[in-house]
Each structure stands twice: as structure tokens, then as C-alpha cells.
Amino acid sequence: MTAHTPTVSVVVPNYNHADSLPLTLPALLAQTHPATEIIFVDDRSTDDSVAVAESLGVPVVHTPHNGGPALARNIGAARARGDVLLFVDSDVELPPDTVTRAVRLLAADPQAGAICGILDEVPLVRDSLVQECRCLQAHWWRISSLGDVSFLFTAICAMPARVFAEIGPFHEGLRQTEEVEYGERLTGRYPIRLTDALHGRHRDDDRLGPMLRKVFHRSRLRMPLYAHRRRAAQGFETASRMWAAVSALLGTLALPLPLLAGALGVLPSVAALLLFLACDAGMYRFVARRRGPALLVAFVGVQWLINLAIAAGAAAGAAQWLCSRSFRHLYEGGPRPTAQVPA
């Protein structure tokens, strides 16, 4: 008797990634696992995403309205027929053996609720220096957190369909932190593994302004969860990285001091910078080894601004938590039901 070959449903939520799809969808079509279906869910894109997907021979499922990635993933999972769900962001390009690897990893670790992959240090498309820096950070934070985590890294995430059915859908009321909330729910019953055996190239934010706004709001929206558990999440949300955000904020606030205290006024900002670098020293050594001192300088500058956005978001979230009862209970009430979409 031949062993059952697990079927896999690759769920791809998409919103306005038409420029990336000519790279990412062919990579999914080229997967070597024999029993794979692709469920491409477009969240009412305003670019040419639908036309690009259809031109590549990928059927498109539409959300009833622009509802965010949680809605798109839920709709995809509801249509899935596979034993395994593989969630992949539409701006991530996978090696051809990724589905096969995911199936093997889940089979070898039946206790796992989900197995998540990492993002490569080199972006899918090298659009800007900001994107280079962001991809290096995303890569390091993941490879330095391999093992059990409490975040669900949905850019590349495989889980048994039975586990998804048990835990329930993503919370459709959340647009920036739905994967964090899902991770909290999932780890109450099953471990989440983060592994470099699954990986892909990601087209991250290439403009500083939109990236910083995203970081700010994600930090703000995590405050009710942080207030509830009163500890850092297991994974890359470490205490030292929280101190890095604090040191960036204090160092920036101290910048005007030389105008008041002369040369000695520089010392608080210098001390804050040294503390900032020490809080994630491994990451800066990694960047220096891989890209050299010139890019390291730019990388430190981008990281300083990212940590400022994190600190500002956390401060705004703390204030909102104190003033808004609805914000304090943002993550309560469970996920909303998945919208019905005609076939």
C-alpha cells in the first residue's frame, strides 16, 4: 500500500502587488510537490494584480470588499481542499521545493501547530536603500529567533488544515496585527516553530515614509496585547530590542542639549547611541560582515528611525489604552466570521 501524499493548498492574499506577481506566482506554479493547489485571493486591488494573475494562468478569488489580509486568508482557507495550508504573501518568491519541505517538516513534527519560514537578506527586487536595510533587519530578526515563537509569521507559514479548523479564522477586525493575535491564540494549544528550512525573497517597503507609518501603527496596536500578557512575546520582540526603541527616543530628545549646555550636551545622545547599538549588537556585526561599513552607516540610520517609530507607536498605544475602553478590549470577542464569497 502506498503512503498518502498530503495535499497542499497555497493561500495567497494580495493587495496591489502587480509588480511582484510576475516573479512570485511562477515560483508557486513551479513547486515540485505533486498535489498542490493555488488559491489567489485578491483584496480588491486598484492596480493590475487581477489581470497579471489571470495572464499567468492563476484563477482569482475576490474578497467582497477591501477587508485586509485576515479576510483574504480566511476566504482562501475556506475554499481550500488540502490537508496542509501554506500561507504565502504575494510579494514573496519561494524556491521550488518549498511545499515539499513544508510537508516533510509538518510530518516530522506532528505536535507543531504551524511552521513558519524566514525572509532572505536580499530583497526580491532591489528598489531602494531603504528596502535593502529593511530586508536585512527582517532576515536577522528571524534567524536570531529560530525555534519556538509566539508570533505567526504569515509571509511563509504552513499549518495542518485540521489545526486551522480547530483554532478558527484570522480576526478580520485587525489589519496590522492579525498575525500577532492569531499567534497568541495558536500557542495556547500548539507550538509555533520558526525555521530557516523554509525561506523566500521578499519585496519589502521601499519608501521610508510608508514604512515608518506601518511600524508606528503596528507598535501602537500591539499595546493592548502587551498590557494583557505583561511580557515580551516569544521571538524577536525581546527586552533588549524594546530598550533600543527607548534609547532611540531618548537620544533624539537629547539632540538640542548642545545648544543649552555646550559640548557636554552631546554626551547624552552619544550614550544613547552606544546603548542603542549594544541592544542589537549581533545584527550590526552581521550587516557589517555582509555589506561593509558604508551600508552599515545607512543601516544604523534607518534602524534609528524605525525604533523611533516603535517608541512613538508604543507611547501612542499606551495613551490610547488608558483613554479608550474599546481600544483596551480590541482583541477580545474572538475573530469575526468569514464573509461568504460566491464561487
Secondary structure, 3 states (H helix, E strand, C coil): CCCCCCCEEEEEEECCCCCCHHHHHHHHHCCCCCCEEEEEEECCCCCCHHHHHHHCCCCEEECCCCCCHHHHHHHHHHHCCCCEEEEECCCEECCCCHHHHHHHHHHHCCCCCEEEEEECCCCCCCCCHHHHHHHHHHHHHHHCCCEEECCCCCCEEEEEHHHHHHHCCCCCCCCCCHHHHHHHHHCCCCCEEEEEEEEEEECCCCCHHHHHHHHHHHHHHHHHHHHHHCCCCCCCCCHHHHHHHHHHHHHHHCCCHHHHHHHHHHHHHHHHHHHHHHHCHHHHHHHHHHHHHHHHHHHHHHHHHHHHHHHHHHHHHHHHHHHCHHHHCCCCCCCCCCCCCCC
